[in-house]
Amino acid sequence: MMRSADKQWHSHHQNEVFGVNLHKFMEMEGHANHMEIAQELGISLGEVKMLKKKITRA
């Protein structure tokens, strides 16, 4: 199991959060609903909502 510091470093350098490529998430966000995004990326609906919040804050 990876340490949280390793995960943070990896996600920062790979543009990923929750193991999701943010560029792909942003592309899908324009034409897919939350359920479709969650299924396509293999994450929960809650994680989709959290990613959307993080993107709008940035």
Buried (B, 14 or more C-beta within 10 A) or exposed (E): EEEEEEBEEEBEEEEBBBEBEBEBBEEBBEEBEBEEBBEEBEBEEEBBEBBBEEEEEE
